[in-house]
Amino acid sequence: MAADPPDVHLLYNPGPPEHYTARLGRTGWTEGSGFTEPEALASLARAVIDDPSMKLPQAVPRDVPSVVAWFATANSEATLDE
């Protein structure tokens, strides 16, 4: 059974310096950042993995590539961070 898509929000900040913030949940109760979208999503994945209280769907292994792949099911597009 496939895991439900997560609630991932990707924000683009034109800078300087230009960067992205990836948040899990609309209020960003867990977030990661990077200079590219993939870096921000990987940073968020590490934050999720490092938080022992964070529950992942059973179908999602606790490793960065798997968590990033799960994030990709959300089809989030970056929005301008104001």
N, CA, C and O atoms as CSV, one atom per row, in Angstrom:
chain,resi,resn,atom,element,x,y,z
A,1,MET,N,N,0.851,-1.175,0.000
A,1,MET,CA,C,0.000,0.000,0.000
A,1,MET,C,C,0.899,1.242,0.000
A,1,MET,O,O,1.862,1.310,0.764
A,2,ALA,N,N,0.591,2.206,-0.842
A,2,ALA,CA,C,1.371,3.440,-0.928
A,2,ALA,C,C,1.014,4.364,0.234
A,2,ALA,O,O,-0.120,4.389,0.711
A,3,ALA,N,N,2.004,5.109,0.665
A,3,ALA,CA,C,1.796,6.065,1.750
A,3,ALA,C,C,1.084,7.303,1.224
A,3,ALA,O,O,1.301,7.709,0.082
A,4,ASP,N,N,0.240,7.899,2.046
A,4,ASP,CA,C,-0.424,9.149,1.665
A,4,ASP,C,C,0.620,10.234,1.469
A,4,ASP,O,O,1.635,10.240,2.165
A,5,PRO,N,N,0.393,11.160,0.526
A,5,PRO,CA,C,1.352,12.249,0.325
A,5,PRO,C,C,1.468,13.118,1.578
A,5,PRO,O,O,0.478,13.346,2.273
A,6,PRO,N,N,2.674,13.600,1.862
A,6,PRO,CA,C,2.870,14.464,3.017
A,6,PRO,C,C,2.424,15.890,2.702
A,6,PRO,O,O,2.188,16.238,1.545
A,7,ASP,N,N,2.314,16.695,3.729
A,7,ASP,CA,C,1.963,18.110,3.588
A,7,ASP,C,C,3.275,18.899,3.531
A,7,ASP,O,O,3.732,19.427,4.545
A,8,VAL,N,N,3.883,18.977,2.328
A,8,VAL,CA,C,5.177,19.632,2.143
A,8,VAL,C,C,4.966,20.965,1.445
A,8,VAL,O,O,4.228,21.055,0.464
A,9,HIS,N,N,5.622,22.002,1.961
A,9,HIS,CA,C,5.554,23.339,1.368
A,9,HIS,C,C,6.978,23.790,1.077
A,9,HIS,O,O,7.851,23.735,1.944
A,10,LEU,N,N,7.197,24.234,-0.148
A,10,LEU,CA,C,8.507,24.670,-0.581
A,10,LEU,C,C,8.450,26.167,-0.848
A,10,LEU,O,O,7.648,26.631,-1.658
A,11,LEU,N,N,9.300,26.914,-0.165
A,11,LEU,CA,C,9.341,28.372,-0.307
A,11,LEU,C,C,10.637,28.792,-0.982
A,11,LEU,O,O,11.704,28.252,-0.688
A,12,TYR,N,N,10.539,29.751,-1.880
A,12,TYR,CA,C,11.718,30.296,-2.559
A,12,TYR,C,C,11.969,31.707,-2.052
A,12,TYR,O,O,11.069,32.548,-2.072
A,13,ASN,N,N,13.192,31.969,-1.597
A,13,ASN,CA,C,13.576,33.296,-1.155
A,13,ASN,C,C,14.619,33.818,-2.137
A,13,ASN,O,O,15.711,33.257,-2.226
A,14,PRO,N,N,14.298,34.899,-2.887
A,14,PRO,CA,C,15.224,35.372,-3.908
A,14,PRO,C,C,16.515,35.974,-3.355
A,14,PRO,O,O,17.435,36.281,-4.113
A,15,GLY,N,N,16.581,36.139,-2.044
A,15,GLY,CA,C,17.837,36.527,-1.421
A,15,GLY,C,C,18.067,38.011,-1.350
A,15,GLY,O,O,17.116,38.788,-1.430
A,16,PRO,N,N,19.280,38.418,-1.204
A,16,PRO,CA,C,20.445,37.537,-1.136
A,16,PRO,C,C,20.600,36.918,0.253
A,16,PRO,O,O,20.247,37.553,1.247
A,17,PRO,N,N,21.105,35.731,0.339
A,17,PRO,CA,C,21.370,34.808,-0.755
A,17,PRO,C,C,20.095,34.073,-1.162
A,17,PRO,O,O,19.214,33.819,-0.340
A,18,GLU,N,N,20.021,33.747,-2.418
A,18,GLU,CA,C,18.887,32.980,-2.957
A,18,GLU,C,C,18.898,31.596,-2.303
A,18,GLU,O,O,19.932,30.929,-2.275
A,19,HIS,N,N,17.739,31.164,-1.775
A,19,HIS,CA,C,17.659,29.845,-1.154
A,19,HIS,C,C,16.213,29.356,-1.093
A,19,HIS,O,O,15.270,30.094,-1.380
A,20,TYR,N,N,16.072,28.092,-0.712
A,20,TYR,CA,C,14.771,27.448,-0.573
A,20,TYR,C,C,14.599,26.965,0.856
A,20,TYR,O,O,15.569,26.602,1.521
A,21,THR,N,N,13.353,26.962,1.325
A,21,THR,CA,C,12.998,26.375,2.607
A,21,THR,C,C,11.898,25.362,2.344
A,21,THR,O,O,10.892,25.674,1.707
A,22,ALA,N,N,12.096,24.148,2.838
A,22,ALA,CA,C,11.086,23.099,2.721
A,22,ALA,C,C,10.491,22.882,4.101
A,22,ALA,O,O,11.217,22.696,5.078
A,23,ARG,N,N,9.180,22.907,4.176
A,23,ARG,CA,C,8.496,22.745,5.465
A,23,ARG,C,C,7.523,21.582,5.409
A,23,ARG,O,O,6.852,21.355,4.402
A,24,LEU,N,N,7.463,20.863,6.494
A,24,LEU,CA,C,6.482,19.799,6.647
A,24,LEU,C,C,5.365,20.376,7.490
A,24,LEU,O,O,5.574,20.715,8.655
A,25,GLY,N,N,4.198,20.489,6.920
A,25,GLY,CA,C,3.080,21.138,7.586
A,25,GLY,C,C,3.020,22.600,7.204
A,25,GLY,O,O,4.056,23.230,6.993
A,26,ARG,N,N,1.838,23.138,7.115
A,26,ARG,CA,C,1.672,24.522,6.667
A,26,ARG,C,C,2.400,25.516,7.569
A,26,ARG,O,O,2.919,26.524,7.088
A,27,THR,N,N,2.443,25.241,8.860
A,27,THR,CA,C,3.095,26.169,9.782
A,27,THR,C,C,4.588,25.907,9.902
A,27,THR,O,O,5.288,26.637,10.603
A,28,GLY,N,N,5.079,24.887,9.235
A,28,GLY,CA,C,6.505,24.613,9.246
A,28,GLY,C,C,7.020,24.067,10.554
A,28,GLY,O,O,8.077,24.489,11.023
A,29,TRP,N,N,6.297,23.133,11.158
A,29,TRP,CA,C,6.736,22.609,12.440
A,29,TRP,C,C,8.014,21.796,12.317
A,29,TRP,O,O,8.658,21.511,13.328
A,30,THR,N,N,8.393,21.419,11.114
A,30,THR,CA,C,9.704,20.837,10.824
A,30,THR,C,C,10.127,21.412,9.487
A,30,THR,O,O,9.326,21.451,8.553
A,31,GLU,N,N,11.389,21.868,9.373
A,31,GLU,CA,C,11.811,22.451,8.109
A,31,GLU,C,C,13.285,22.194,7.832
A,31,GLU,O,O,14.057,21.856,8.729
A,32,GLY,N,N,13.652,22.362,6.573
A,32,GLY,CA,C,15.027,22.252,6.114
A,32,GLY,C,C,15.267,23.333,5.085
A,32,GLY,O,O,14.315,23.923,4.575
A,33,SER,N,N,16.531,23.606,4.770
A,33,SER,CA,C,16.813,24.649,3.790
A,33,SER,C,C,18.005,24.263,2.934
A,33,SER,O,O,18.787,23.381,3.289
A,34,GLY,N,N,18.129,24.941,1.798
A,34,GLY,CA,C,19.246,24.701,0.893
A,34,GLY,C,C,19.232,25.709,-0.231
A,34,GLY,O,O,18.277,26.470,-0.387
A,35,PHE,N,N,20.293,25.712,-1.012
A,35,PHE,CA,C,20.395,26.653,-2.123
A,35,PHE,C,C,19.652,26.168,-3.361
A,35,PHE,O,O,19.484,26.926,-4.317
A,36,THR,N,N,19.203,24.909,-3.355
A,36,THR,CA,C,18.393,24.353,-4.437
A,36,THR,C,C,17.205,23.622,-3.812
A,36,THR,O,O,17.211,23.313,-2.620
A,37,GLU,N,N,16.191,23.349,-4.627
A,37,GLU,CA,C,15.037,22.597,-4.121
A,37,GLU,C,C,15.464,21.225,-3.589
A,37,GLU,O,O,15.054,20.857,-2.489
A,38,PRO,N,N,16.281,20.445,-4.337
A,38,PRO,CA,C,16.691,19.136,-3.802
A,38,PRO,C,C,17.459,19.233,-2.484
A,38,PRO,O,O,17.285,18.385,-1.609
A,39,GLU,N,N,18.308,20.258,-2.331
A,39,GLU,CA,C,19.031,20.432,-1.063
A,39,GLU,C,C,18.061,20.709,0.081
A,39,GLU,O,O,18.226,20.174,1.177
A,40,ALA,N,N,17.060,21.535,-0.163
A,40,ALA,CA,C,16.085,21.860,0.882
A,40,ALA,C,C,15.273,20.625,1.264
A,40,ALA,O,O,15.007,20.401,2.445
A,41,LEU,N,N,14.881,19.829,0.281
A,41,LEU,CA,C,14.103,18.622,0.571
A,41,LEU,C,C,14.954,17.586,1.311
A,41,LEU,O,O,14.456,16.913,2.214
A,42,ALA,N,N,16.224,17.452,0.942
A,42,ALA,CA,C,17.112,16.522,1.652
A,42,ALA,C,C,17.343,16.992,3.089
A,42,ALA,O,O,17.401,16.175,4.008
A,43,SER,N,N,17.473,18.297,3.284
A,43,SER,CA,C,17.638,18.854,4.627
A,43,SER,C,C,16.400,18.569,5.482
A,43,SER,O,O,16.509,18.201,6.651
A,44,LEU,N,N,15.230,18.744,4.880
A,44,LEU,CA,C,13.983,18.433,5.586
A,44,LEU,C,C,13.911,16.944,5.903
A,44,LEU,O,O,13.480,16.566,6.992
A,45,ALA,N,N,14.322,16.101,4.974
A,45,ALA,CA,C,14.306,14.651,5.218
A,45,ALA,C,C,15.199,14.296,6.400
A,45,ALA,O,O,14.816,13.486,7.244
A,46,ARG,N,N,16.398,14.900,6.469
A,46,ARG,CA,C,17.296,14.638,7.602
A,46,ARG,C,C,16.670,15.095,8.919
A,46,ARG,O,O,16.814,14.425,9.942
A,47,ALA,N,N,15.972,16.239,8.895
A,47,ALA,CA,C,15.308,16.730,10.113
A,47,ALA,C,C,14.220,15.758,10.565
A,47,ALA,O,O,14.065,15.506,11.760
A,48,VAL,N,N,13.474,15.218,9.617
A,48,VAL,CA,C,12.416,14.253,9.939
A,48,VAL,C,C,13.031,12.977,10.503
A,48,VAL,O,O,12.555,12.445,11.506
A,49,ILE,N,N,14.086,12.487,9.860
A,49,ILE,CA,C,14.739,11.251,10.306
A,49,ILE,C,C,15.357,11.425,11.691
A,49,ILE,O,O,15.300,10.511,12.514
A,50,ASP,N,N,15.948,12.591,11.955
A,50,ASP,CA,C,16.618,12.843,13.233
A,50,ASP,C,C,15.663,13.071,14.400
A,50,ASP,O,O,16.079,13.049,15.559
A,51,ASP,N,N,14.396,13.288,14.099
A,51,ASP,CA,C,13.401,13.528,15.161
A,51,ASP,C,C,12.719,12.204,15.496
A,51,ASP,O,O,11.876,11.733,14.733
A,52,PRO,N,N,13.078,11.597,16.636
A,52,PRO,CA,C,12.506,10.290,16.971
A,52,PRO,C,C,10.994,10.324,17.187
A,52,PRO,O,O,10.343,9.281,17.120
A,53,SER,N,N,10.431,11.485,17.441
A,53,SER,CA,C,8.980,11.565,17.650
A,53,SER,C,C,8.222,11.637,16.320
A,53,SER,O,O,6.999,11.497,16.296
A,54,MET,N,N,8.941,11.854,15.221
A,54,MET,CA,C,8.306,11.978,13.917
A,54,MET,C,C,7.905,10.589,13.410
A,54,MET,O,O,8.750,9.706,13.266
A,55,LYS,N,N,6.644,10.410,13.148
A,55,LYS,CA,C,6.134,9.130,12.660
A,55,LYS,C,C,6.037,9.179,11.144
A,55,LYS,O,O,5.405,10.071,10.578
A,56,LEU,N,N,6.666,8.217,10.499
A,56,LEU,CA,C,6.581,8.081,9.048
A,56,LEU,C,C,5.627,6.934,8.721
A,56,LEU,O,O,5.459,6.020,9.529
A,57,PRO,N,N,5.007,6.975,7.552
A,57,PRO,CA,C,4.193,5.833,7.148
A,57,PRO,C,C,5.047,4.567,7.110
A,57,PRO,O,O,6.246,4.638,6.839
A,58,GLN,N,N,4.448,3.423,7.375
A,58,GLN,CA,C,5.193,2.160,7.396
A,58,GLN,C,C,5.876,1.882,6.063
A,58,GLN,O,O,6.919,1.229,6.037
A,59,ALA,N,N,5.323,2.353,4.976
A,59,ALA,CA,C,5.874,2.095,3.642
A,59,ALA,C,C,7.106,2.939,3.338
A,59,ALA,O,O,7.738,2.750,2.298
A,60,VAL,N,N,7.463,3.875,4.234
A,60,VAL,CA,C,8.587,4.787,3.980
A,60,VAL,C,C,9.734,4.458,4.936
A,60,VAL,O,O,9.638,4.711,6.137
A,61,PRO,N,N,10.838,3.885,4.390
A,61,PRO,CA,C,12.005,3.621,5.239
A,61,PRO,C,C,12.616,4.924,5.752
A,61,PRO,O,O,12.483,5.970,5.116
A,62,ARG,N,N,13.280,4.856,6.895
A,62,ARG,CA,C,13.896,6.046,7.515
A,62,ARG,C,C,15.281,6.294,6.945
A,62,ARG,O,O,16.280,6.192,7.657
A,63,ASP,N,N,15.342,6.621,5.656
A,63,ASP,CA,C,16.597,7.036,5.036
A,63,ASP,C,C,16.286,8.207,4.110
A,63,ASP,O,O,15.161,8.344,3.629
A,64,VAL,N,N,17.290,9.051,3.861
A,64,VAL,CA,C,17.072,10.296,3.120
A,64,VAL,C,C,16.457,10.056,1.738
A,64,VAL,O,O,15.469,10.713,1.411
A,65,PRO,N,N,16.992,9.145,0.906
A,65,PRO,CA,C,16.379,8.972,-0.426
A,65,PRO,C,C,14.900,8.544,-0.369
A,65,PRO,O,O,14.089,9.001,-1.174
A,66,SER,N,N,14.562,7.678,0.571
A,66,SER,CA,C,13.171,7.221,0.681
A,66,SER,C,C,12.242,8.327,1.150
A,66,SER,O,O,11.132,8.471,0.637
A,67,VAL,N,N,12.692,9.109,2.122
A,67,VAL,CA,C,11.863,10.203,2.637
A,67,VAL,C,C,11.706,11.285,1.565
A,67,VAL,O,O,10.616,11.832,1.398
A,68,VAL,N,N,12.784,11.599,0.838
A,68,VAL,CA,C,12.691,12.578,-0.248
A,68,VAL,C,C,11.734,12.076,-1.326
A,68,VAL,O,O,10.949,12.857,-1.865
A,69,ALA,N,N,11.788,10.792,-1.645
A,69,ALA,CA,C,10.860,10.222,-2.631
A,69,ALA,C,C,9.416,10.346,-2.147
A,69,ALA,O,O,8.513,10.616,-2.940
A,70,TRP,N,N,9.201,10.148,-0.848
A,70,TRP,CA,C,7.856,10.324,-0.277
A,70,TRP,C,C,7.425,11.776,-0.401
A,70,TRP,O,O,6.279,12.055,-0.754
A,71,PHE,N,N,8.351,12.723,-0.107
A,71,PHE,CA,C,8.027,14.143,-0.265
A,71,PHE,C,C,7.613,14.450,-1.697
A,71,PHE,O,O,6.716,15.263,-1.925
A,72,ALA,N,N,8.263,13.802,-2.668
A,72,ALA,CA,C,7.986,14.067,-4.087
A,72,ALA,C,C,6.550,13.705,-4.468
A,72,ALA,O,O,6.030,14.214,-5.461
A,73,THR,N,N,5.910,12.837,-3.696
A,73,THR,CA,C,4.521,12.475,-3.996
A,73,THR,C,C,3.558,13.614,-3.687
A,73,THR,O,O,2.392,13.568,-4.081
A,74,ALA,N,N,4.045,14.647,-2.975
A,74,ALA,CA,C,3.196,15.777,-2.614
A,74,ALA,C,C,3.010,16.744,-3.769
A,74,ALA,O,O,2.087,17.558,-3.747
A,75,ASN,N,N,3.884,16.669,-4.797
A,75,ASN,CA,C,3.806,17.580,-5.944
A,75,ASN,C,C,3.792,19.036,-5.536
A,75,ASN,O,O,3.004,19.822,-6.063
A,76,SER,N,N,4.647,19.404,-4.610
A,76,SER,CA,C,4.736,20.793,-4.169
A,76,SER,C,C,5.540,21.615,-5.168
A,76,SER,O,O,6.561,21.161,-5.685
A,77,GLU,N,N,5.075,22.807,-5.428
A,77,GLU,CA,C,5.840,23.749,-6.240
A,77,GLU,C,C,6.291,24.870,-5.317
A,77,GLU,O,O,5.581,25.253,-4.388
A,78,ALA,N,N,7.471,25.384,-5.586
A,78,ALA,CA,C,7.991,26.461,-4.751
A,78,ALA,C,C,7.144,27.714,-4.910
A,78,ALA,O,O,6.755,28.079,-6.019
A,79,THR,N,N,6.864,28.365,-3.794
A,79,THR,CA,C,6.164,29.643,-3.814
A,79,THR,C,C,7.115,30.703,-3.265
A,79,THR,O,O,8.018,30.401,-2.485
A,80,LEU,N,N,6.903,31.924,-3.675
A,80,LEU,CA,C,7.763,33.032,-3.255
A,80,LEU,C,C,7.569,33.290,-1.776
A,80,LEU,O,O,6.442,33.461,-1.312
A,81,ASP,N,N,8.665,33.318,-1.037
A,81,ASP,CA,C,8.640,33.625,0.386
A,81,ASP,C,C,8.725,35.130,0.551
A,81,ASP,O,O,9.714,35.750,0.160
A,82,GLU,N,N,7.696,35.710,1.126
A,82,GLU,CA,C,7.652,37.180,1.237
A,82,GLU,C,C,8.084,37.669,2.582
A,82,GLU,O,O,8.100,38.875,2.825
